């Protein structure tokens, strides 16, 4: 049975968002420890109403994941900062976050959605492939 999560839009400065982003960054830094390997930038105006969204996923009132979508050009949105807490993995939470972000992107007028992930994230690659994404040249 699929775990059903609820989503709330959140401000990047909110403590819950900062906690989730810190956990995401720590995980990515452990996977990519080499100097200069990481560049984590997402500005508040990129996820402002009408331009994007930052969503927090909740299960039984507890924040268990997050993700963002931002418009990068006319008709093209990018998914950013996807994270699922290890305690909630394997329960299709990531797929629900992708679907919620796709819905937001479509509402913003996106005809195409892109994202970036790395070779040391096979779980993320599998999630995105299952969601219908495929590899393209770097954008």
PyMOL commands that set and color helices and strands:
alter all, ss='L'
color gray80, all
select helices_A, chain A and resi 15-31+44-47+86-88+93-107+122-130
alter helices_A, ss='H'
color red, helices_A
select strands_A, chain A and resi 6-9+52-59+62-73+76-84+112-115
alter strands_A, ss='S'
color yellow, strands_A
deselect
rebuild
show_as cartoon
